[in-house]
Amino acid sequence: MNIRRVSQVLGSAAVVVGALAVPTASAQPSAPSQSAACVLTAGTPYKSGDYVAAHFGTVGCPVDGPTGYGYRLEIWQSRWYGWKSMGSAELPGGAPVEAWYAYCKGDGTYTYKAVLKEDKYGGTVKSSPEKRFTC
């Protein structure tokens, strides 16, 4: 299962929902030690219809990321056996803060978190606060 940007999931409604891509207090960016100009964002997940969503961004970061492989964003769900990825997507450096979505209708009540990794192989550099809700 992949996660998608607002415009890919909601189609024409993206114009209305696009305002959600502005970081909120729960999606405050932080600057990693790699560069003072590189601001990574992994916002607290929230429910949006039949989806769990979170804001991600790599504003001012190198396009290829610190390891040459870009960044990977993931939305995670806590299960009895541990954390399960609900989907992931590649994100280049310099990407604006945008909402990304993973389908979760009828999936029950779970705890979610958003994770931004420094490359496609691992290396978590930003993790959001956790949030519990029913999809």
C-alpha positions as CSV (number, residue, x, y, z in Angstrom):
1,M,0.0,0.0,0.0
2,N,1.4,3.4,-1.0
3,I,0.8,6.8,0.5
4,R,-0.2,9.6,-1.7
5,R,-0.3,13.4,-1.9
6,V,-3.5,15.3,-1.5
7,S,-3.8,15.9,-5.2
8,Q,-3.5,12.2,-6.1
9,V,-6.0,11.0,-3.5
10,L,-8.6,13.7,-3.6
11,G,-8.5,14.8,-7.2
12,S,-10.4,18.0,-7.7
13,A,-10.9,18.5,-4.0
14,A,-7.2,19.1,-3.7
15,V,-7.7,22.8,-4.3
16,V,-9.9,23.0,-1.2
17,V,-7.8,20.7,0.9
18,G,-4.5,22.2,-0.3
19,A,-4.6,24.7,2.6
20,L,-4.0,21.8,4.9
21,A,-0.5,21.5,3.6
22,V,0.6,24.4,5.8
23,P,2.4,23.1,8.9
24,T,0.4,23.3,12.1
25,A,1.7,23.4,15.7
26,S,2.0,19.6,15.6
27,A,4.0,19.7,12.4
28,Q,6.7,22.1,13.4
29,P,9.8,21.5,11.4
30,S,13.2,20.9,12.9
31,A,16.7,21.5,11.4
32,P,19.0,18.5,11.4
33,S,22.7,18.8,11.9
34,Q,23.5,18.3,8.2
35,S,22.7,21.9,7.3
36,A,21.1,24.9,8.9
37,A,19.1,25.6,5.7
38,C,17.6,22.0,5.6
39,V,14.3,21.8,7.4
40,L,12.6,18.4,7.7
41,T,9.0,18.0,8.7
42,A,7.0,15.0,9.8
43,G,3.7,16.1,11.3
44,T,1.5,14.4,13.8
45,P,-0.9,12.0,11.9
46,Y,-4.6,12.9,11.7
47,K,-7.8,11.3,10.3
48,S,-9.1,12.6,7.0
49,G,-12.2,10.7,5.8
50,D,-11.1,7.1,5.1
51,Y,-7.5,8.0,5.4
52,V,-4.7,8.6,7.9
53,A,-2.7,11.7,6.9
54,A,0.4,13.5,7.9
55,H,2.4,16.5,6.6
56,F,5.9,15.9,5.3
57,G,8.5,18.2,3.8
58,T,12.2,18.6,3.0
59,V,12.5,22.3,2.5
60,G,16.0,23.5,1.7
61,C,17.5,20.0,1.8
62,P,19.8,18.6,-0.9
63,V,17.7,17.0,-3.7
64,D,19.5,13.7,-3.4
65,G,19.5,13.7,0.4
66,P,22.6,13.2,2.6
67,T,23.2,9.6,1.2
68,G,22.4,10.3,-2.4
69,Y,19.1,8.4,-2.3
70,G,16.6,11.2,-1.4
71,Y,14.2,10.8,1.5
72,R,11.5,8.2,2.3
73,L,8.3,9.2,4.1
74,E,6.2,6.6,5.9
75,I,3.0,6.5,8.0
76,W,3.2,3.8,10.7
77,Q,0.5,2.0,12.7
78,S,1.1,0.4,16.1
79,R,-0.1,-3.2,16.2
80,W,0.1,-5.8,19.0
81,Y,3.3,-7.2,17.4
82,G,5.0,-3.8,16.8
83,W,4.9,-1.0,14.3
84,K,3.6,-1.7,10.8
85,S,4.2,0.6,7.8
86,M,0.9,1.6,6.1
87,G,2.8,2.8,3.1
88,S,5.8,4.8,1.9
89,A,6.9,7.1,-0.8
90,E,10.1,8.7,-2.1
91,L,10.5,12.4,-1.4
92,P,13.2,14.5,-3.0
93,G,15.0,17.2,-1.0
94,G,13.6,20.6,-1.4
95,A,10.0,19.4,-1.4
96,P,7.4,21.7,0.2
97,V,5.4,20.7,3.2
98,E,2.4,18.7,1.9
99,A,-0.2,16.3,3.3
100,W,0.3,12.6,2.3
101,Y,-2.4,10.0,2.9
102,A,-2.7,6.2,3.5
103,Y,-6.0,4.3,3.3
104,C,-7.3,3.0,6.6
105,K,-11.1,2.7,6.5
106,G,-12.5,0.0,8.8
107,D,-9.1,-0.7,10.3
108,G,-10.0,-0.2,14.0
109,T,-8.5,2.1,16.7
110,Y,-4.7,2.3,16.6
111,T,-1.8,4.6,17.4
112,Y,-0.1,6.3,14.3
113,K,3.1,8.1,13.7
114,A,4.8,9.7,10.7
115,V,8.5,9.0,9.9
116,L,10.9,10.7,7.6
117,K,14.0,8.7,6.7
118,E,17.2,10.0,5.2
119,D,17.2,7.4,2.4
120,K,15.3,4.5,1.0
121,Y,17.1,2.0,3.2
122,G,16.6,3.4,6.7
123,G,18.1,6.0,8.9
124,T,15.2,7.8,10.6
125,V,15.9,11.5,10.9
126,K,12.5,12.8,11.9
127,S,9.6,11.1,13.7
128,S,6.3,12.8,14.7
129,P,4.4,12.6,17.9
130,E,2.1,9.6,18.1
131,K,-1.7,10.0,17.8
132,R,-4.4,7.4,18.5
133,F,-7.8,7.4,16.6
134,T,-10.2,5.1,14.8
135,C,-10.2,4.9,11.0
